[in-house]
């Protein structure tokens, strides 16, 4: 199963990545602007021996470049996406 989760560096997105990573055979693309937090998330999952494969991608949803996201999905071997959790938000003042 291929899962894409935006806003993965904190809160609900972070915990959702860890939950999906508990399942064998799940490939996860975790997306956030914060590279350090994504790397820590991946390291935590690997240390816990979780079965899912976590791929991290540093991306700002405000860039609005869908082709770049599609290219990244293909680059990590996603030929389709089973689940999209669009958890990222943008504060508009």
Buried (B, 14 or more C-beta within 10 A) or exposed (E): EBBBBBBBBEEEBBEBBBBBBEEEEBBBBBBBBBEEBBEBBBEBBEEEEBEBBBBBBEBEBEEEEEEEBEEBBEEBEBEEBEEEBEBBEEEEE
